[in-house]
């Protein structure tokens, strides 16, 4: 495997030096802040990532205030009491993207979050206690117990919530393959995810960096060399 020192040096060269690269890196995630995050905000982010999958993110972002109103601020208590008619009516609500399966995923994930909260105090506390060295275990749990949280959707949700993990974006996978990791061009199998996890664990131990920072450095070290302004408008680690 190519050393992470070499990968970081390549990213620094592409972005104008160590200081310029440092400005493009996210801050180290704060588990205490994550633990304090309300379950309504967890459900809101889950829902946003589910609706973003397969849609232009800009469309969902523009309509998001309407989503917040339509789903009552994503407050779990009131949502759990809503009758079937409420969910059926959302299919006619022009404030949101009227995708039936994704609308019903909000209902299912509200129940999922309530279950986890009963077990751990809150979903945020549950996430804050989960180790970054086992992201693949967390992704498997999200896919099995949640609704429409498999694949990159779960990874992106964790990233936007402030959990410290990697994202198997196009450029991150390209970096890993270029470094010598034997994985497919699109990482979907448990085998490949386990290899990615193991490599990130090695690099985290080697560098002392957060997983999110390692992930971003990988992405910035290869692929199309976007400007800082362009990167600010793109998704995580694209």
For each residue, the residues with C-beta under 8 A, 3 or more apart:
1: 179 180 181 199
2: 6 7 178 179 180
3: 6 7
4: 7 8 203 206 207 214 217
5: 8 9
6: 2 3 9 10
7: 2 3 4 10 11 175 179 217 218 221
8: 4 5 11 12 21 207 217 221
9: 5 6 12 13
10: 6 7 13 14 221 222
11: 7 8 14 15 21 217 218 220 221
12: 8 9 15 16 17 18 20 21
13: 9 10 17
14: 10 11 220 221 225
15: 11 12 20 21 24 220 228
16: 12 20 21
17: 12 13 20 21
18: 12 21 22
19: 22 23
20: 12 15 16 17 23 24 228
21: 8 11 12 15 16 17 18 24 25 217 220
22: 18 19 25
23: 19 20 228
24: 15 20 21 216 220 228 231
25: 21 22 213 216 217
26: 29 210 212 213 216
27: 30
28: 164 210 212 213
29: 26 34 162 163 164 210 212
30: 27 33 34 162
31: 34 35 128 129 164
32: 35 36 128
33: 30 36 37 162
34: 29 30 31 37 124 127 128 161 162 163
35: 31 32 122 124 125 127 128 129
36: 32 33 124
37: 33 34 41 42 122 123 124 161 162
38: 41 42 122 124
39: 42 43 76 113 114 117 122 123 124
40: 43 44 73 74 75 76
41: 37 38 44 45 74
42: 37 38 39 45 46 113 123 124 161
43: 39 40 46 47 74 76 79 106 109 110 113
44: 40 41 47 48 67 68 71 73 74
45: 41 42 48 49 157 160 161
46: 42 43 49 50 106 109 113 146 149 157
47: 43 44 50 51 67 71 74 102 105 106 109
48: 44 45 51 52 60 64 67 160
49: 45 46 52 53 149 153 154 156 157 160
50: 46 47 53 102 105 106 109 147 148 149 153
51: 47 48 55 60 67 96 97 99 102
52: 48 49 55 57 60 153 156
53: 49 50 148 151 152 153
54:
55: 51 52 59 60 97
56: 59 60
57: 52 60 61 235
58: 61 62
59: 55 56 62 63 97
60: 48 51 52 55 56 57 63 64 67 97
61: 57 58 64
62: 58 59
63: 59 60 66 67 95 96 97
64: 48 60 61 67 68
65: 68 69
66: 63 69 70 93 95 96
67: 44 47 48 51 60 63 64 70 71 95 96
68: 44 64 65 71 73 74
69: 65 66 72 73 95
70: 66 67 90 93 95 96
71: 44 47 67 68 74 79 90 96 106
72: 69 75 78 79
73: 40 44 68 69
74: 40 41 43 44 47 68 71 79 106 110
75: 40 72 78 79
76: 39 40 43 79 80 110 113 114
77: 80 81
78: 72 75 81 82
79: 43 71 72 74 75 76 82 106 107 110
80: 76 77 110 111 114
81: 77 78
82: 78 79 86 87 107
83: 86
84: 87 88
85: 88 89
86: 82 83 89 90
87: 82 84 90 103 104 107
88: 84 85 91
89: 85 86 92 93
90: 70 71 86 87 93 96 98 103
91: 88 98 100 103
92: 89 98
93: 66 70 89 90 96 98
94: 98
95: 63 66 67 69 70
96: 51 63 66 67 70 71 90 93 103
97: 51 55 59 60 63 102
98: 90 91 92 93 94 103
99: 51 102 103
100: 91 103 104
101: 104 105 148
102: 47 50 51 97 99 105 106 148
103: 87 90 91 96 98 99 100 106 107
104: 87 100 101 107 108 147
105: 47 50 101 102 108 109 147 148
106: 43 46 47 50 71 74 79 102 103 109 110
107: 79 82 87 103 104 110 111
108: 104 105 111 112 146 147
109: 43 46 47 50 105 106 112 113 146 147 148 149
110: 43 74 76 79 80 106 107 113 114
111: 80 107 108 114 115
112: 108 109 115 116 145 146 147
113: 39 42 43 46 76 109 110 116 117 123
114: 39 76 80 110 111 117 118
115: 111 112 118 119 145
116: 112 113 119 120 123 126 145
117: 39 113 114 120 121 122 123 126
118: 114 115
119: 115 116 126
120: 116 117 123 125 126 129
121: 117 125 126
122: 35 37 38 39 117 125 126
123: 37 39 42 113 116 117 120 126 127
124: 34 35 36 37 38 39 42 127 128
125: 35 120 121 122 128 129
126: 116 117 119 120 121 122 123 129 130
127: 34 35 123 124 130 138 158 161 163
128: 31 32 34 35 124 125 163
129: 31 35 120 125 126
130: 126 127 134 137 138 163
131: 134
132: 135 163 164 165 204 210 211
133: 197 201 204
134: 130 131 137 138 197
135: 132 138 139 155 158 165 166 197 200 211
136: 139 140 190 193 194 196 197
137: 130 134 140 141
138: 127 130 134 135 141 142 154 158 165
139: 135 136 142 143 150 154 155 193
140: 136 137 143 144 190
141: 137 138 144 145 146
142: 138 139 145 146 149 150 154 157
143: 139 140 146 149 150 151 154
144: 140 141
145: 112 115 116 141 142
146: 46 108 109 112 141 142 143 149 154
147: 50 104 105 108 109 112
148: 50 53 101 102 105 109 153
149: 46 49 50 109 142 143 146 153 154 157
150: 139 142 143 153 154
151: 53 143 154 155 188
152: 53 155 156 167 168 169
153: 49 50 52 53 148 149 150 156 157
154: 49 138 139 142 143 146 149 150 151 157 158
155: 135 139 151 152 158 159 165 166 167 168
156: 49 52 152 153 159 160 167 235 236
157: 45 46 49 142 149 153 154 160 161
158: 127 135 138 154 155 161 163 165
159: 155 156 163 165 167 212 236 237
160: 45 48 49 156 157 236
161: 34 37 42 45 127 157 158
162: 29 30 33 34 37
163: 29 34 127 128 130 132 158 159
164: 28 29 31 132 210 211 212
165: 132 135 138 155 158 159 211 212 215
166: 135 155 172 196 197 200 211 212 214 215 237
167: 152 155 156 159 172 215 236 237
168: 152 155 172 173 187 193 196
169: 152 172 173 219 235 236 237 238
170: 173 174 223 238
171: 174 175 218 219 220 222 223 237 238
172: 166 167 168 169 175 176 215 218 219 237
173: 168 169 170 176 177 183 185 186 187 196
174: 170 171 177 178 222 223
175: 7 171 172 178 179 218 219 221 222 223
176: 172 173 179 181 183 196 199 218
177: 173 174 180 181 183 185
178: 2 174 175 222
179: 1 2 7 175 176 199
180: 1 2 177
181: 1 176 177 195 196 199
182: 195
183: 173 176 177 187 192 195 196
184: 187 188 189 192
185: 173 177
186: 173
187: 168 173 183 184 192 193 196
188: 151 184 192 193
189: 184 192 193
190: 136 140 193 194
191: 194 195
192: 183 184 187 188 189 195 196
193: 136 139 168 187 188 189 190 196 197
194: 136 190 191 197 198
195: 181 182 183 191 192 198 199
196: 136 166 168 173 176 181 183 187 192 193 199 200
197: 133 134 135 136 166 193 194 200 201
198: 194 195 201 202
199: 1 176 179 181 195 196 202 203
200: 135 166 196 197 203 204 211 214 215
201: 133 197 198 204 205
202: 198 199 205 206
203: 4 199 200 206 207 209 214
204: 132 133 200 201 207 208 209 210 211 214
205: 201 202
206: 4 202 203
207: 4 8 203 204 214
208: 204
209: 203 204 213 214 217
210: 26 28 29 132 164 204 213 214
211: 132 135 164 165 166 200 204 214 215
212: 26 28 29 159 164 165 166 215 216
213: 25 26 28 209 210 216 217
214: 4 166 200 203 204 207 209 210 211 217 218
215: 165 166 167 172 200 211 212 218 219 237
216: 24 25 26 212 213 219 220 236 237
217: 4 7 8 11 21 25 209 213 214 220 221
218: 7 11 171 172 175 176 214 215 221 222 237
219: 169 171 172 175 215 216 222 223 237 238
220: 11 14 15 21 24 171 216 217 231
221: 7 8 10 11 14 175 217 218
222: 10 171 174 175 178 218 219
223: 170 171 174 175 219
224:
225: 14
226: 230 231 234
227: 230 231
228: 15 20 23 24 231 232
229: 232 233
230: 226 227 233 234
231: 24 220 226 227 228 234
232: 228 229
233: 229 230
234: 226 230 231 238
235: 57 156 169 238
236: 156 159 160 167 169 216
237: 159 166 167 169 171 172 215 216 218 219
238: 169 170 171 219 234 235
